[in-house]
């Protein structure tokens, strides 16, 4: 009887040990799966961290470049401000010579109309070509005069603003662009004006030469 009880107890312990071994094997399998998942997540985190580090370096480099560009722009604007502020005379575009030449040619065309109007073109007849040239010259002179006044006003206003206002990056950059446009427009005014008739004197005869 005692032997039977001992055998039963042995079998119970053996079954309990087998159950514990199975449970331990299951736990090891779960731990292995969890460890693999954690390693994978850790690799992803490392990749994200590396991307953030590269982005931070690029941002710092870009910030340094922006600071250098801002300093260079500030120096250029300061030099422009000092250059314009040191000028005592107003900013005037040099187009008086062109306007004077157009006025002389306009006057010459009027004289030509007076001398030729009654000879070749009667009342009700076709309009002389010189009259069209005269009207075109008058329109161009008026346009040049208006442009000259506008450019002078813009230049003087820019000079006054640069003398009285503090240096600000974006505002003075706009002023620099405006000043550049003023000088470019002054330089290109001669390209706008078409070529007009030029009087050539040959002895006692007056010849009208029309270009274009």
C-alpha positions as CSV (number, residue, x, y, z in Angstrom):
1,X,0.0,0.0,0.0
2,X,2.8,2.4,0.9
3,X,4.6,1.5,-2.3
4,X,1.5,2.2,-4.4
5,X,1.1,5.6,-2.7
6,X,4.8,6.4,-3.4
7,X,4.4,5.5,-7.1
8,X,1.3,7.7,-7.4
9,X,3.1,10.6,-5.8
10,X,6.1,10.0,-8.1
11,X,3.8,10.1,-11.2
12,X,2.1,13.2,-10.0
13,X,5.5,15.0,-9.5
14,X,6.6,13.8,-12.9
15,X,3.4,15.1,-14.6
16,X,3.8,18.4,-12.7
17,X,7.5,18.6,-13.9
18,X,6.4,18.0,-17.5
19,X,3.8,20.7,-17.2
20,X,6.3,23.2,-15.9
21,X,8.8,22.3,-18.7
22,X,6.0,22.9,-21.3
23,X,5.1,26.2,-19.7
24,X,8.8,27.2,-19.6
25,X,9.1,26.4,-23.3
26,X,6.1,28.5,-24.1
27,X,7.5,31.4,-22.1
28,X,10.8,31.1,-23.9
29,X,9.1,31.2,-27.3
30,X,7.1,34.3,-26.3
31,X,10.2,36.0,-25.0
32,X,12.0,35.3,-28.2
33,X,9.2,36.8,-30.3
34,X,9.0,39.8,-28.0
35,X,12.8,40.2,-28.3
36,X,12.7,40.1,-32.1
37,X,9.9,42.7,-32.2
38,X,11.8,45.0,-29.8
39,X,15.0,44.6,-31.9
40,X,13.1,45.6,-35.0
41,X,11.5,48.6,-33.3
42,X,14.9,49.6,-32.0
43,X,16.4,49.5,-35.5
44,X,13.6,51.7,-36.8
45,X,14.2,54.2,-34.0
46,X,17.9,54.2,-34.8
47,X,17.1,55.0,-38.5
48,X,14.7,57.8,-37.5
49,X,17.3,59.2,-35.1
50,X,19.9,59.2,-37.9
51,X,17.5,61.0,-40.3
52,X,16.8,63.6,-37.6
53,X,20.5,64.1,-37.0
54,X,21.2,64.7,-40.7
55,X,18.2,67.0,-41.0
56,X,19.6,69.0,-38.0
57,X,23.0,69.3,-39.6
58,X,21.5,70.5,-42.9
59,X,19.3,73.0,-41.0
60,X,22.4,74.3,-39.1
61,X,24.3,74.6,-42.4
62,X,21.5,76.4,-44.1
63,X,21.1,78.7,-41.1
64,X,24.8,79.6,-41.2
65,X,24.5,80.3,-45.0
66,X,21.5,82.5,-44.4
67,X,23.3,84.5,-41.8
68,X,26.2,85.0,-44.1
69,X,23.9,86.1,-47.0
70,X,22.1,88.4,-44.6
71,X,25.4,90.0,-43.4
72,X,26.6,90.4,-47.0
73,X,23.2,91.9,-48.1
74,X,23.3,94.3,-45.1
75,X,26.8,95.4,-46.1
76,X,25.7,96.1,-49.6
77,X,22.6,98.0,-48.5
78,X,24.7,100.0,-46.1
79,X,27.2,100.9,-48.8
80,X,24.3,101.9,-51.1
81,X,22.7,104.0,-48.3
82,X,26.0,105.8,-47.6
83,X,26.6,106.4,-51.3
84,X,23.1,107.9,-51.9
85,X,23.1,109.8,-48.7
86,X,26.5,111.4,-49.6
87,X,25.0,112.9,-52.7
88,X,23.8,116.5,-52.3
89,X,22.2,116.9,-55.7
90,X,19.0,115.2,-56.6
91,X,19.0,112.0,-58.8
92,X,18.3,113.2,-62.3
93,X,18.4,111.0,-65.4
94,X,20.6,112.3,-68.2
95,X,18.0,112.5,-71.0
96,X,18.0,116.3,-71.5
97,X,20.2,115.9,-74.6
98,X,17.7,113.4,-76.1
99,X,14.7,115.6,-75.4
100,X,16.5,118.6,-76.8
101,X,17.3,116.7,-80.0
102,X,13.7,115.6,-80.4
103,X,12.5,119.2,-79.9
104,X,14.9,120.5,-82.6
105,X,13.7,117.8,-85.0
106,X,10.1,118.6,-84.1
107,X,10.7,122.3,-84.9
108,X,12.4,121.3,-88.2
109,X,9.4,119.1,-89.1
110,X,7.0,122.0,-88.4
111,X,9.1,124.2,-90.7
112,X,9.0,121.5,-93.4
113,X,5.2,121.3,-93.1
114,X,5.0,125.1,-93.5
115,X,7.2,125.1,-96.6
116,X,5.7,122.0,-98.3
117,X,2.1,122.0,-97.1
118,X,0.9,124.6,-99.6
119,X,3.0,123.3,-102.5
120,X,2.3,119.6,-102.7
121,X,-0.7,119.1,-100.5
122,X,-3.8,121.1,-101.1
123,X,-6.9,121.3,-98.9
124,X,-8.7,118.0,-98.6
125,X,-5.7,116.1,-100.1
126,X,-3.7,113.3,-98.5
127,X,-1.8,114.1,-95.4
128,X,2.0,114.6,-95.9
129,X,4.3,112.0,-94.3
130,X,6.1,114.7,-92.4
131,X,2.9,115.4,-90.4
132,X,2.7,111.8,-89.2
133,X,6.4,112.0,-88.2
134,X,5.6,115.3,-86.4
135,X,2.8,113.8,-84.4
136,X,4.9,110.8,-83.5
137,X,7.7,113.1,-82.3
138,X,5.4,115.1,-80.2
139,X,4.0,112.0,-78.5
140,X,7.5,110.7,-77.8
141,X,8.6,114.0,-76.4
142,X,5.6,114.1,-74.1
143,X,6.2,110.5,-73.0
144,X,9.9,111.1,-72.3
145,X,9.0,114.2,-70.3
146,X,6.6,112.3,-68.1
147,X,9.0,109.5,-67.6
148,X,11.7,111.9,-66.7
149,X,9.6,113.6,-64.0
150,X,8.5,110.2,-62.6
151,X,12.1,109.0,-62.4
152,X,13.3,112.1,-60.7
153,X,10.5,111.9,-58.1
154,X,11.2,108.2,-57.5
155,X,14.9,108.8,-57.1
156,X,14.5,111.8,-54.7
157,X,12.0,109.9,-52.6
158,X,14.3,106.9,-52.4
159,X,17.2,109.2,-51.4
160,X,15.1,110.8,-48.7
161,X,13.9,107.5,-47.3
162,X,17.4,106.1,-47.1
163,X,18.6,109.2,-45.2
164,X,15.8,109.1,-42.6
165,X,14.9,105.5,-42.1
166,X,16.7,102.7,-40.2
167,X,18.3,99.8,-42.1
168,X,15.9,96.9,-42.4
169,X,16.7,93.8,-44.4
170,X,13.6,93.2,-46.5
171,X,12.7,96.9,-46.9
172,X,16.1,98.1,-48.1
173,X,16.4,95.1,-50.4
174,X,13.3,96.4,-52.1
175,X,14.8,99.9,-52.2
176,X,17.9,98.5,-53.8
177,X,15.8,96.7,-56.4
178,X,13.9,99.9,-57.1
179,X,17.1,101.9,-57.5
180,X,18.5,99.3,-59.9
181,X,15.3,99.6,-62.0
182,X,15.6,103.4,-62.0
183,X,19.1,103.3,-63.5
184,X,18.1,100.5,-65.9
185,X,15.2,102.6,-67.1
186,X,17.4,105.6,-67.5
187,X,19.9,103.6,-69.5
188,X,17.3,102.1,-71.7
189,X,15.3,105.3,-72.5
190,X,17.3,105.8,-75.7
191,X,16.2,102.4,-76.9
192,X,12.5,103.4,-76.5
193,X,12.9,106.5,-78.6
194,X,12.5,105.7,-82.4
195,X,14.9,107.2,-84.9
196,X,13.5,110.5,-86.3
197,X,14.2,112.5,-89.4
198,X,17.6,114.3,-89.4
199,X,18.2,117.4,-91.4
200,X,21.3,117.4,-93.5
201,X,22.6,120.6,-95.1
202,X,24.3,120.2,-98.5
203,X,25.2,123.6,-99.9
204,X,22.1,125.7,-100.4
205,X,19.7,122.7,-100.7
206,X,18.1,121.1,-97.6
207,X,17.6,117.3,-97.9
208,X,15.3,115.4,-95.5
209,X,16.7,112.0,-94.6
210,X,14.2,109.6,-92.8
211,X,15.7,106.6,-91.0
212,X,13.7,103.4,-90.6
